[in-house]
């Protein structure tokens, strides 16, 4: 994975943003976007949350291929006041949180090759835009993302970023939600992946556990494979309420005195929706 630089690279602004330079994308790169978009858009109805499916319309722009961020931001701004900005790669934590706190979503400015459709280690424009932007068109989730950015800036003063990062991972990236008695996906890491879109809902291997803030922030995760546990929120309103009403400073202190949990762990006090077999995890080597 590409390392985060300590200062903006040449050509980037102080906030690490760059011109998207949409015109430089090749027909082959646009074709990769179209292939991925068409495959996932066909797969996700009945699997993705209603909020994500509604938000998908913001990506149906005036032309095929990788979205032009200016046009995309106009539509997103009209919906929830967010916009999408291009960055050259991974950015420092304080920069990332500041953008979120000000309703700017940072997106990578490259796309995977045609032979990498099913796996890419570093997030590309398809993951960042197709995965994240539809949820940013939902007013409640848009407020949650801003609140997370504000909380992230505060977390830097407590040395608790690793704890807060788990909340982002298990909600924004790999979250499930209960809708009308069924589980649906909304996390960007799932909706942008054909394999995990199927695995997260259908496979007997992972645990699916009701969301609890402390529980989530104690739980480690793996970045290189499908998840061993998914946390399920009851609604986006409840996720936002929990985030806004929690005083994170004493929570960070409390968590420092508690043992971190492995991703596959199930506690007696968990509300378990699905007790996973962990067969997939046992078949995979640990990094």
N, C-alpha and C positions, 0 to 999 in steps of 0.2 A: 504494500500500500504506500502511496506517495506520502512523504512526511510533510507536516505543516511547516511552512517557512516562518521565520521570525519577523520578517518585514515584507511589505508589499513588493512583488517582483516588478521589474521594469515594465512600464506601461499601465500599471494599476494605480488607482487613486488611493488616498490615505485610508479609505474604508475598504480597500481591497477590491472594489468593483472595477470592471473593465467594460468596454464596449462589446456588445454581443457580436457585432460585425456579422450579422446574419447572412450577408451576401457571400461570405467565404465558404459556407457549407456546400459540399459537392452534391451532385445528384445521387451518388451512391450513399452518402450519409443521410440525405432526406429519405431515401428508400428504406434504410434500416429503421428509421423512426416509423415510417408508414407500416412496415411489416410488424413491428412490435405493437403499435397502436391497434392495428386491426385484429391481431391475435388476442390481445388482452381485452379489448372492448367487446369482443364476441364471447369471451370466457366469463366475464365478471357479472353480468346480470344474473340475479339469484344467488350470488356469492358476496358481492360487495354491498356495503351499507347504502341505504337510500341517499344519504347525504353525499357520499362519494359519487354515486351514479348521477345525481342531480348536477354536481359540480363538473362532471365530465363535459358538459356542454360548453364550459368556458374554453376548452381546448379545441373545440370544433371551429377553427378559424377560417379565414377567407381563402386559404390555400393549403394544400397538403404539405407534409414534411415537418421538420423541426419548427416549433412555433417561433415567431418573431416576438421577442420579449416586450417590445413597445406596444404592439397590438394586444398581446396577452394581458399586459398590465392595465391597459385601458379597460378591458372587460372585468378584470379582477377588482380594480379600483372602484368601479361602479357597483360591484356586488358587496364588497366588505372593506374597502379601503386599503387592501394589500397591493403590492406590486412585486414583480420578479426582477432581480438584478443578477447579472452575470459576474462570476468570479473565476479566477484562473485555476482554482483547485481548492483543497482544504484550507480553511482560514482559521486564525487563532480563536480561542473560545470567546474572549471578550468581544471580538468583532462580530462573531456569529450571533451572540446574545443581543448585542446592540441593534443589529439589523432586525431580529425578530421583535424586539421591544418597540421598534418603530415601524412595524408592519412591512418589512422588506424581507422577502425570502430569497436567499442566495442559491443560485443554481450553477452547476458546472457547465462549462462551455465546450464540451466535447461529447461525442457519442461513440458507443462501442462499435467494433467492427462487425461485419456480417457473420463472421464465424464465432462471435461471442454472444449470441442472442440470449442464451440461457444462463450465463453467469459472467459477472464482472465484479472484480474485487472493490474497485473504487467507484463511488456513485457517479453516473454520467447524467447527461441532460434528460434522458428518458426516465431514469429513476427519480430525479429531482422534480421534473415538471409533471410527467404523467402520474407519478406516485403521489406527490405532495399537493400540487396546485388544486385539484378538484376539491379537496377538503378545505382549502383556504377560501373557497367560495361559500362555505357554510358559515353563517354569522357566529354561531356558538363556538365552533371549532376554531374559527379565526381569532376569537377573543382568547381562547385557551392558548393558542400559539404565542400571542402577544404576552400573555401572563407568564408563560414559560420563559420567554426571553427576559422579562423583567426579573423573574426569580433567578434565572441563570446569572445575571449580573450580580445579584446579591450573594449568590452562593460562592462566588470567587473570594469574598471576604471571610468565608468560614472554612475554606479548604475542603469543601464538601462536593465539589463538582462531580466526582466519581459516583456519588450517591444520586445526585439529580440526573445524571446522564442515563441512569437506569429507568427513570420515569419516562424520558424521551424515547428510549429504545422500546420499552414495552407498551407504549401508547402510540406515539407518532409514527414509529417505524414498523412495529409488529403487533398492533392492537387489534382486538376483536371486540364487537359490540353485540349486545342482545337486542334483537328487533322482532317483535311479534312472535316471541317464543322460539326464535331460531338464532343461531350465531351467524354473524356477518363480518366481513373483513373491512378494515379501513386503513390499516397501517401501510405506509408507502412501500416498505420493503416487501410486503406481501402482494399488493395489487400490481406492482411493476414486475413481478416474477411469476411466470406461468407455473413453474414447479411448486412454489410455495403457496400460490393461490389454491392449488389442489390439496397440498399437504396440510395446510392450516385447518381446513374444515373436514377433510375426509379421512386422513390417516389416523389409525388407532394409536400411533406411537406417542404423540405429545400430550402433556397435561394441558387441560384448559381449566383455569382457576379464576374465580370471581376476583375482580380488582380490589385491592386494599393498598392504600398508599404506602404504609410502612413495609408491608410485605414486598411490594414491587421494588422499593428502594434498598432492600436488603439482598436482592437476588442478582447474582452475576449473570452474564450472558456470553454467548459465543458470537463472534462476528463473521465466522467463516462457513456457516452451515445453517440448515433449517433449525428453527427454535425447538427446544425441548419442553418449554412451557409457554403458553400464551395466556395473558391476563385479559379478562373479559369485563368491559365496563357495562353498566346498565343503561347508560345514555350519555350523550355528549354534555348535556346540561349538568349531570352529576359529576362528570370529570372536571368541568370548569368550576363548579361550586366547591368541590374538594380542594382544588388548587388555590382558589381565591381565599378560602376561609381557613386554610392551614397556616399556622405560624411556623415557618420552616426552621428558624434559628434553634428553638429547643428540640425540634425533631432531629436536626443534624446531630445535636449533642446526645440525644437518646440513641440514635443509630450507631454512634461511635462505640457504645457499650454493648452492642448486640453483634452476634456472629453473622457474617455474610453467609448466604445460602447458595448452594450449587443450583444450576438451572433446572435440574430434574427433581429437586426436592419437593415433597408434598408434606405439609404440616398437618397435625391433627385438627388445628383450628381453621384450616382452609375450607372455603366452600368450593368443593371440587365439582365442576360440571362434567368433566371427563378425566378419569384416572388413566393416564397413558401407559402403554406397555413399555415404552422406551426402547422398543426393538430397533428402531432406526438409529437412535443414539448409540446403542451398543455395537452396531455394525460399522460405526465410523471411527476412525482414529482420532484421538484427542491431540490438538495442537500444542 
